[in-house]
Amino acid sequence: MLPIEPPIYRDLCAVVPGRRPPTGPAQALLDAVLDAVAADEDSATSSAAP
């Protein structure tokens, strides 16, 4: 893979019924997305620190 400058961002969403929890695969996807967002925020915060 080659780095793309500037990075290309995509909006992702998942829709789950409000009356029941997401399926196992859907929950795994949501957890992975949340982990990736948290890691990205952590790297942005640590990059901005002097």
C-alpha positions as CSV (number, residue, x, y, z in Angstrom):
1,M,0.0,0.0,0.0
2,L,1.1,3.5,-0.7
3,P,0.3,6.4,1.7
4,I,-2.2,8.8,0.4
5,E,-1.7,12.4,1.1
6,P,-3.9,14.0,2.2
7,P,-5.7,10.9,3.8
8,I,-9.1,10.0,2.5
9,Y,-11.7,9.7,5.2
10,R,-15.0,7.8,4.9
11,D,-18.0,8.1,7.1
12,L,-19.1,4.7,8.3
13,C,-22.3,3.9,10.1
14,A,-24.1,0.8,11.5
15,V,-27.8,0.6,12.0
16,V,-29.1,-1.8,14.7
17,P,-32.6,-2.2,16.0
18,G,-33.3,-0.1,19.1
19,R,-35.1,-2.9,20.9
20,R,-32.5,-5.6,20.8
21,P,-28.7,-5.7,21.0
22,P,-26.5,-5.9,17.9
23,T,-25.5,-9.4,16.6
24,G,-22.1,-10.7,17.5
25,P,-20.5,-9.7,14.2
26,A,-22.2,-6.3,14.3
27,Q,-20.9,-5.7,17.8
28,A,-17.4,-6.8,16.8
29,L,-17.5,-4.2,14.0
30,L,-18.7,-1.5,16.3
31,D,-16.0,-2.4,18.8
32,A,-13.3,-2.3,16.1
33,V,-14.5,1.1,14.9
34,L,-14.5,2.5,18.4
35,D,-11.0,1.2,19.1
36,A,-9.7,2.7,15.8
37,V,-11.3,6.1,16.6
38,A,-9.8,6.0,20.1
39,A,-6.4,5.1,18.8
40,D,-6.6,7.9,16.2
41,E,-7.6,10.4,18.9
42,D,-4.8,9.2,21.2
43,S,-2.2,9.6,18.4
44,A,-3.5,13.0,17.5
45,T,-3.3,14.1,21.2
46,S,0.2,12.7,21.6
47,S,1.3,14.4,18.4
48,A,0.0,17.7,19.5
49,A,1.8,17.6,22.9
50,P,5.0,19.6,23.1
